[in-house]
Each structure stands twice: as C-alpha cells, then as structure tokens.
Amino acid sequence: MNYLKFWAWAVLIAMLVVTSWASLHESIFHVITNFPDEPWWVATLFDTYFAFIFFWLWIVYREGWSIPSFIWLIAILLLGNIAMSIYVLLAIQKAQDLSDLFRRQSA
C-alpha cells in the first residue's frame, strides 16, 4: 500500500501547489464567468464532476449513507482531488491491507 500512499501524497501536494499558483495569478471567480464560451472547458468540467461522483459512490459503498459521507461529497465537490487524496490517505491509515480499501466498513 506504500505506492498508494505515495500517489495520494503526490496528488495532494501537487494540487495544493498548482491551486495556490493559479490563485495567485487569477481569481477563480473571473475564470468562471468566461468558461461557458469554451466547449472543451465545459466538457472537461462535466468529466471531472462525474469522476468526483464515482469516487464519492465508493465512499458511500465503504461507509454507507451517512452524514460523514455527505460531508465528503461536499468536500469533494468544492476541493476536488485535494479532498479525494485526503480521504485515500485516511482510508489507507485505517486499512490493514489493500483489500480493506474495497470492503464495507463496520458500523
């Protein structure tokens, strides 16, 4: 599971760096007003948010329909891969082995 932990940390650090860099160059609110004019921007955004939903369904499978799973949904929709990599790191920390990542958690 070390390789998963490595990639989760790599994604988290990369996303924090690139998000900070982008924020220093341009406000997200400025970009949002311009993106509907770009079809590939829209397509990429749809693709990204569908991936977020699939990832969240894995969380629901593992943890059930609960308040924490809905909090994770909000975090993922707002923070994207930052929240997803944090979830993976927390799941790895609790797991005894790789198969635990794909088992329902006991209540």
Rosetta blueprint (number, residue, H / E / L):
1 M L
2 N H
3 Y H
4 L H
5 K H
6 F H
7 W H
8 A H
9 W H
10 A H
11 V H
12 L H
13 I H
14 A H
15 M H
16 L H
17 V H
18 V H
19 T H
20 S H
21 W H
22 A H
23 S H
24 L H
25 H H
26 E L
27 S L
28 I H
29 F H
30 H H
31 V H
32 I H
33 T H
34 N H
35 F H
36 P H
37 D H
38 E L
39 P H
40 W H
41 W H
42 V H
43 A H
44 T H
45 L H
46 F H
47 D H
48 T H
49 Y H
50 F H
51 A H
52 F H
53 I H
54 F H
55 F H
56 W H
57 L H
58 W H
59 I H
60 V H
61 Y H
62 R H
63 E H
64 G L
65 W L
66 S L
67 I H
68 P H
69 S H
70 F H
71 I H
72 W H
73 L H
74 I H
75 A H
76 I H
77 L H
78 L H
79 L H
80 G L
81 N H
82 I H
83 A H
84 M H
85 S H
86 I H
87 Y H
88 V H
89 L H
90 L H
91 A H
92 I H
93 Q H
94 K H
95 A L
96 Q L
97 D L
98 L H
99 S H
100 D H
101 L H
102 F H
103 R L
104 R L
105 Q L
106 S L
107 A L
